[in-house]
Amino acid sequence: MKKLLAVQITALLLIAGGLVSMWVVTPAYSEIKAGIVDVLCLSCLKLQPKTSSEFVFATANNESHPSFVFDNLTRGIVFLEWSGDSCLGCDIMFPVIQDLFDLTYDKQDMVSRHLVFEGNNITFYYTNIHHAIPERVSSQFIYDKDHVNGIPMFTVVTLGYDHGTVRPMYTTLYGTLLLDTDAERLALLTDILEQSIQIYHENSEGFHH
C-alpha cells in the first residue's frame, strides 16, 4: 500500500513539474498571459482613463519604433488600432474607425493598408491582440504612453522637430475617448488626424530614414 502511494505521489509530482516547465519554457504561456491577463478590457472594468492627446517623442517602454511603423513614415502618418475579443469598448469603437477610413474588415483580422485620407497618405494597422503575430501585439506597449495597459487603444504617429532633429512623434488615445456618441468620437479622431498631417507636412522634408 505504501509503495503504491509513493508511486502515485511521484507521478503527480512529475506531471506538475512538466506543466510548470511548459509554462516557463514555452512562449505560449507568456503570449496568452500578455494578451489576456495583462491587457485590460477598459469597458469590461468600467474604466474610462482620463488621458491627454498630447504628442510625445519618447516611447512608453523606451523601445525603438517598430520597423513596420518607422519605414512607413516616409509615406505619411501611421494610425494604429488595438482591439480584442469580448471587449465592449472595442465593439463600440470598431465601426467608428471603419467609418473614419471607409474600411471594411473583420474584428479578428490583422489589417495593414495604405490609405488616402483627405488627400493625404496614411498607413493603417488594425491589431486584435488575441489573433495577431507577437510583433504586432507587443507594439501596443511601445505606444502606451499613459501606461493604461488596456484596449481599445489608438495611436497616431507623425513626425516632429526635436532639438534640431526630425523624428517620430505620437499620441495615444484609449477606450471610447470619454465621449458619448459615435459622431463625437469621429469628430475627435478626424481633428487629431488633421493635426497630425499638418505637423507631418511641416517636418517631413527633414526626416532622414
C-alpha positions in Angstrom: 0.0 0.0 0.0 2.8 2.4 0.9 4.6 1.5 -2.3 1.5 2.3 -4.4 1.0 5.6 -2.6 4.7 6.6 -3.2 4.3 5.8 -6.9 1.1 7.9 -7.1 2.8 10.8 -5.4 5.8 10.6 -7.6 3.6 10.5 -10.7 1.7 13.6 -9.6 5.0 15.5 -8.9 6.3 14.6 -12.4 3.1 15.8 -14.0 3.1 19.0 -12.0 6.7 19.6 -12.8 6.0 19.1 -16.5 3.2 21.6 -16.5 5.3 24.2 -14.7 8.2 23.7 -17.2 5.8 24.1 -20.1 4.5 27.4 -18.7 8.0 28.7 -18.1 9.8 27.5 -21.2 7.3 27.8 -24.0 6.3 31.2 -25.4 2.6 30.1 -25.4 2.0 30.9 -21.8 3.7 34.3 -21.9 1.8 35.2 -25.0 -1.5 34.2 -23.5 -0.7 36.0 -20.3 0.3 39.2 -22.1 -2.7 39.1 -24.3 -5.4 38.1 -21.9 -4.3 38.7 -18.3 -2.0 41.8 -18.5 -4.1 43.8 -21.0 -7.3 45.1 -19.6 -10.6 45.5 -21.4 -11.3 49.0 -20.2 -15.0 48.9 -20.8 -15.4 45.5 -19.0 -13.8 47.1 -15.9 -15.9 50.2 -16.3 -12.7 52.2 -16.8 -12.5 55.4 -18.8 -8.9 56.6 -18.5 -8.5 60.4 -18.4 -5.6 60.8 -20.7 -4.4 63.6 -23.0 -4.0 63.8 -26.7 -0.6 65.5 -26.3 2.1 64.4 -28.8 5.3 62.9 -27.3 8.6 61.7 -28.6 9.6 59.1 -26.0 8.1 55.6 -26.4 6.3 54.2 -23.4 8.8 51.5 -22.7 11.9 53.2 -24.3 12.0 50.7 -27.2 12.5 51.8 -30.8 9.6 52.3 -33.1 8.8 49.0 -34.8 10.1 48.8 -38.4 6.6 48.5 -39.8 5.8 51.9 -38.4 9.2 53.7 -38.9 9.6 52.6 -42.5 6.1 53.8 -43.5 6.7 57.4 -42.1 8.3 58.2 -45.5 4.8 57.9 -47.0 2.8 59.8 -44.4 1.4 59.4 -40.9 0.7 56.0 -39.3 -2.6 55.1 -37.5 -2.7 52.0 -35.2 -5.7 50.4 -33.6 -5.5 47.6 -30.9 -8.6 45.6 -30.2 -9.6 42.3 -28.7 -12.2 39.7 -28.2 -15.1 40.1 -25.7 -14.5 43.8 -25.3 -17.5 46.1 -25.3 -15.4 49.2 -25.8 -13.7 47.6 -28.8 -17.1 46.8 -30.2 -18.2 50.4 -29.8 -15.1 51.8 -31.5 -14.8 49.2 -34.2 -17.4 50.8 -36.6 -16.2 54.3 -35.8 -12.7 53.5 -37.1 -14.2 51.8 -40.1 -16.2 54.9 -40.9 -13.2 57.1 -40.3 -11.2 55.4 -43.0 -14.1 54.0 -45.1 -12.8 50.5 -44.5 -14.3 47.0 -44.0 -12.6 44.3 -42.1 -13.5 41.6 -39.5 -12.8 42.0 -35.8 -10.4 39.1 -35.7 -8.4 40.2 -38.8 -4.9 41.6 -38.7 -5.0 44.5 -41.1 -2.4 46.7 -42.8 -3.4 49.1 -45.5 -2.1 52.2 -47.3 -4.9 54.7 -47.5 -5.7 58.2 -48.6 -7.4 60.5 -46.0 -8.4 63.9 -47.2 -5.9 63.7 -50.0 -3.0 62.6 -47.7 -1.3 59.2 -47.5 -1.9 57.2 -44.3 -0.7 53.8 -43.3 -3.3 51.9 -41.2 -2.8 49.0 -38.9 -5.5 47.1 -37.0 -4.4 44.5 -34.5 -6.7 42.2 -32.5 -4.3 41.2 -29.7 -5.9 37.7 -29.4 -5.3 36.9 -33.1 -2.1 38.6 -34.2 1.6 37.9 -34.5 3.8 38.8 -31.5 5.4 41.8 -33.1 2.0 43.5 -33.7 0.7 42.6 -30.2 3.9 43.8 -28.4 3.8 47.1 -30.3 0.9 48.2 -28.1 3.3 48.5 -25.2 5.6 50.7 -27.2 2.9 53.3 -27.6 1.0 53.0 -24.3 2.2 56.5 -23.3 -0.1 56.8 -20.3 0.6 53.2 -19.2 -3.1 52.4 -19.2 -2.4 48.8 -20.3 -5.9 48.5 -21.8 -7.9 48.1 -25.0 -9.2 49.6 -27.2 -6.2 51.8 -27.9 -5.4 54.1 -30.8 -2.1 55.7 -31.8 -1.2 58.3 -34.4 2.4 58.5 -35.4 3.7 61.6 -37.2 7.0 63.5 -37.5 8.1 66.2 -35.1 11.0 68.6 -34.6 13.1 67.7 -31.6 16.1 69.8 -30.7 17.4 70.0 -34.3 16.2 66.6 -35.4 13.1 65.4 -37.1 11.9 62.1 -35.7 8.7 60.1 -34.9 6.3 61.8 -32.6 3.0 60.2 -31.5 -0.2 60.5 -29.4 -2.3 57.7 -28.0 -6.0 57.6 -27.0 -7.9 54.9 -25.1 -11.3 53.4 -24.6 -14.3 55.1 -26.1 -12.5 58.5 -25.9 -14.6 59.8 -23.0 -17.3 60.7 -25.4 -20.9 59.6 -25.6 -21.7 59.3 -29.3 -20.1 58.0 -32.4 -20.4 61.4 -34.1 -18.3 63.0 -31.3 -15.7 60.2 -31.4 -15.5 60.5 -35.2 -15.0 64.3 -35.0 -12.3 64.0 -32.3 -10.3 61.4 -34.3 -10.7 63.4 -37.5 -9.3 66.5 -35.7 -6.3 64.6 -34.4 -5.6 63.1 -37.8 -5.7 66.6 -39.4 -3.4 67.9 -36.7 -1.0 65.0 -37.3 -1.0 65.5 -41.0 -0.2 69.2 -40.7 2.7 68.5 -38.3 3.9 65.8 -40.7 4.0 68.2 -43.7 5.8 70.8 -41.6 8.6 68.4 -40.8 8.8 65.6 -43.4 11.5 67.2 -45.5 13.9 67.0 -42.6 13.2 63.3 -41.9 16.3 61.1 -42.7 15.2 57.5 -42.8 
